[in-house]
Structure formats: C-alpha cells, structure tokens
C-alpha cells in the first residue's frame, strides 16, 4: 500500500506512466527499470503516435555497487496476473484501492529527498519474514530513526552493502483495502 503523507511540491506531477508492470507487485513496492527488457530500445522500438512505452519495471534491489544508485520510484497500484477482482470492481467507488493486470502501464511515484510516505512494503511486515536479514520491527522503539535500504522492492534495516535510501520515522494506521479496514503501516522519509 502507498500513502504520500508529506511530499515536496505537487506529488501528482511526479507520477510516471512510461513503463509497464512486468510482474505482480503490491502497491507501495519500490520499483526499478528492468534492464533485461529491451523491447523499447533499438530498431524495433515504436515511436510517434503508438503507445508510449519505455520498458518494464521490477521490484528494486539497490546496493552500493549499482551503476545508478537510486530506484525509479514506488508502484502506486497493485499488479496481479488478472487485474482487479470482481469484488474490487464492485467496491471501486467505496475504496481508493486499485489493481491492474501484468503487462499494463503502471503509475510510479518518483520520490524526492524529504518526502514521507506510509507503506506496508517493508521486511518484517509479513509473517514469512521471520529470520530475514534487515527485518524491521515497528513495535521496537529502538528502530526509530533507523537507516533503511531496499531489498526485493521493500524497505529493510540497512545491512551490509545496502545503500541508504530512507529512514524509519514511526508508524500509523491507514486504509488497507475495502471499506474502513485499517492496518498498521510504517512511515519512511526519503534521503
């Protein structure tokens, strides 16, 4: 899930829709350009009045050895193999949650230093994260202000060769789906 809490300038002006979603992703996943998808590059690339496409995005994993040490941005909608469910289509007017199918253009938010977002996309949010490197326990006050890196599209406590991407600055509740359901989310400030 993705919620912009404090964003410098007009955050709507920083949404990019040039790329497609090449794999299932959850809203709030940090994404980067899929360098193995070169369909939009070279002599076979379509230009002019055709559908604008600059390739696809995948879940980001940024390390200090990366050539470009910053992810592209944050996926705004969730991406599933089939797109929105019947229930989601029925409840679309009652909720701001959005899902698209794989292969469609995805809206990606490009953060600036100082932007604060709330997201459930961090290592430690899932029960299967037990024992994972860089697990972020948002119930532990000692993690307040901790440096965070990125692993498989999710924030985690900075470990090893991670590049500093953000800091953990607390948690809050936010809508997690349909209706008034609320869930615990972490707040991150971009560096």
Secondary structure, 3 states (H helix, E strand, C coil): CEEEEECCCCHHHHEECCCEECCCECCCCEEEECCCCCCCCCCCCCCCCCCCCCCEEEECCCECCCCCCCCCEEECCEEECCCCCHHHHHCCCCCCCCEEECCCECCEECCCCCCEEEECCECCCCHHHCCCCCCCCCCCHHHCCCEEEEECCEEEECCCCECCCEEEEEEEEEECCCCCCEEEEEEEEEC
